[in-house]
């Protein structure tokens, strides 16, 4: 069993920056594709970005270059650098991991709240 724990969320004013982290814990696993999603009130959870094991990054949601996903496999951690935050970025941010433990399983973190005021 693998657990994902997000951190780094908070409350801040528009145009500020945050770095979200998501650390995976467990035994006998390796991480494949990692991703960040977000869900704002009344909306469905949406994919923001993903990064493959080889480091290939895909940004699905139009962010105009404001967000950057990265990973540190030595620490089993994925990051989301968020710059120039806007009130529309207010949401719960979730990390998602495809993990190899013999087979490939998918895990979700519990989410971290990001609130941006104008």
N, C-alpha and C positions, 0 to 999 in steps of 0.2 A: 504494500500500500504506500502511495506517495501522497504527501500533503503539500499544498501550495499556500503560501502566506504572503499576501500583499501588504505593502507599507508605503508610507510617503504621502498619503492623501492629506487634505486639509482644507482650510478656508483661506482664501486670499483674494486680493483685488485684481481687476482686469489688468492685463499686460504683464502679470507676474509669471513666474516659472516654478515648476515642480519637477521632481524626479520620482517616479514610482518604481518600486522594486517588488519583485516576486521571487521568493526563494522556495525551492523545492527541497523537501526532506524525505528521507526514507532510506531503504537499503537495496542494493543490487539493481539499480536502474540507470538508464542514461536518457537524456532528453533529445527528442527529435524536434519537430517544429513547435515553436512557442508563439503565442499571440496575446494581444491585448484587445479586449472588448470594452464597451461601455454601455450603460443603460441609464437613460434619464427618465424622470417620472412620466408615465403615460406612453412611453415608447418601448419598442422592442430592443433587445440587446443587439448591438451592432459591432461588427468587426472593425477595428481601427487599423491594426498592422500585425504582420506576422514575420517571423524570421526563421529560416530553415537551419538545420544543423550545420550546413556549409556557410551560413552567414548571409544568405540571400534574403533581402528585405522586400516586402510588399506592403504598400500603404493602400488600403482599400477605400478608406474614407477620405474625402477631399479635405486635406488639412493645410494646404498651401505651404508645406515644408515646416510647419510649426512643431511637429512631433517627430521624435526619432526613437526607434526601437533598437535595442542592443542586447547582447547576452554575454555572460561570463560562465562558461561551462565548468571551470574549476570551482566556482562557487554555486553551481546549479541555480543561477539567478538570471532573470530577464528584467530589463529596465525599460522604462518609457520616459524619455526626456520630453517635457512639455513646456513650450515657450509661448509668449504672447497670448496667454490664456484669455478667453472671452467668457462672458456669462453663459453662452450656449454650450460651453464645454462642461458645465455643471452636470455631474452624473456619478454613478457608482462605476468604478473601473475594475474590471476583472481580468485576471490572467488565465490563460488556457495553455495546457501543455499536452503534447503527445509524447508519451513516455514508453520506453522499451523496457519491459521486465519479462523477457521471454517473448511474449506477445506485445502488441502495441495497445496501450490503453490511453484514454483521454481523461484528464483531470481539470478541475476548475478550482480557483481560489474563491474565498468568500466575498471578496470585493473590498475596495477602499473608496471612501467618499471624497470627491473633489467638488468644492463649492466655490464659484467665482462670482464676485459681486462687481457691479458696474461702478 
